[in-house]
């Protein structure tokens, strides 16, 4: 999962901001099988909650901050999640 997320982030031009919703949506479009494996490996089918799954995926972006690839911005974005509902989301800038 970390590799798939890093590949998506590396395609973002330096200086551009993006949010976790963008990365998750791209992941689902690019590698749905990896997305499903991530969910299956970490969650019991009876208790899957999308916000918990996506929260753990967003934590993978934090690992990229530790590597100097991105920086977390102090503000949140307001964007559409994969269920089509607008909600607040962590916002990042590609270095």
C-alpha positions as CSV (number, residue, x, y, z in Angstrom):
1,X,0.0,0.0,0.0
2,X,2.8,2.4,0.9
3,X,4.4,1.9,-2.5
4,X,1.1,2.4,-4.4
5,X,0.4,5.6,-2.4
6,X,3.9,6.9,-2.9
7,X,3.7,6.4,-6.7
8,X,0.5,8.4,-6.8
9,X,2.0,11.2,-4.8
10,X,5.2,11.3,-6.8
11,X,3.1,12.0,-9.9
12,X,1.8,15.2,-8.4
13,X,3.8,18.2,-9.5
14,X,6.0,19.8,-6.8
15,X,4.4,22.7,-5.1
16,X,0.8,21.5,-5.7
17,X,-1.5,20.8,-2.9
18,X,-3.8,17.8,-2.7
19,X,-5.8,16.0,-0.1
20,X,-6.2,12.4,1.1
21,X,-9.5,12.0,-0.8
22,X,-7.6,12.6,-4.0
23,X,-5.0,10.0,-3.2
24,X,-7.6,7.4,-2.1
25,X,-9.7,8.0,-5.2
26,X,-6.7,7.6,-7.5
27,X,-5.7,4.4,-5.7
28,X,-9.1,2.9,-6.2
29,X,-9.0,3.8,-9.9
30,X,-5.4,2.6,-10.5
31,X,-5.1,-0.4,-8.3
32,X,-8.4,-1.6,-6.9
33,X,-6.9,-5.0,-6.1
34,X,-4.3,-3.4,-3.8
35,X,-7.1,-1.4,-2.2
36,X,-9.1,-4.5,-1.5
37,X,-6.1,-6.4,-0.2
38,X,-5.4,-3.6,2.2
39,X,-8.9,-3.7,3.5
40,X,-9.0,-7.5,3.7
41,X,-5.7,-7.7,5.6
42,X,-6.7,-5.2,8.3
43,X,-10.4,-5.4,8.9
44,X,-13.0,-8.0,9.7
45,X,-15.7,-8.0,7.0
46,X,-18.4,-7.5,9.5
47,X,-16.9,-4.4,11.0
48,X,-15.5,-2.5,8.0
49,X,-16.0,1.2,8.2
50,X,-14.9,3.3,5.3
51,X,-13.7,6.2,7.4
52,X,-11.5,3.9,9.4
53,X,-10.0,2.2,6.3
54,X,-9.4,5.5,4.6
55,X,-8.0,7.0,7.8
56,X,-5.4,4.3,7.9
57,X,-4.6,4.9,4.2
58,X,-4.1,8.6,4.9
59,X,-1.6,7.6,7.6
60,X,0.5,6.3,4.7
61,X,0.8,9.8,3.4
62,X,2.2,10.9,6.8
63,X,5.0,8.4,6.2
64,X,5.9,10.4,3.1
65,X,6.1,13.5,5.2
66,X,8.8,11.8,7.3
67,X,10.7,11.1,4.0
68,X,10.5,14.8,3.0
69,X,8.2,14.1,0.0
70,X,5.2,16.0,1.3
71,X,4.3,18.5,4.0
72,X,1.1,18.6,5.9
73,X,-0.7,21.9,5.6
74,X,-2.3,23.5,8.6
75,X,-5.7,23.8,7.0
76,X,-8.0,21.1,5.9
77,X,-9.6,20.8,2.5
78,X,-13.3,20.3,1.9
79,X,-13.7,17.7,-0.8
80,X,-15.8,14.8,-2.0
81,X,-15.0,11.4,-0.6
82,X,-15.4,8.2,-2.5
83,X,-19.0,7.9,-1.4
84,X,-19.7,11.2,-3.0
85,X,-20.2,13.2,0.2
86,X,-18.3,16.4,0.9
87,X,-16.3,16.3,4.1
88,X,-13.1,17.8,5.7
89,X,-9.9,16.1,4.7
90,X,-6.2,16.4,5.5
91,X,-4.4,18.7,3.0
92,X,-0.8,18.2,1.8
93,X,1.7,19.9,-0.4
94,X,4.1,18.0,-2.6
95,X,7.7,19.1,-2.1
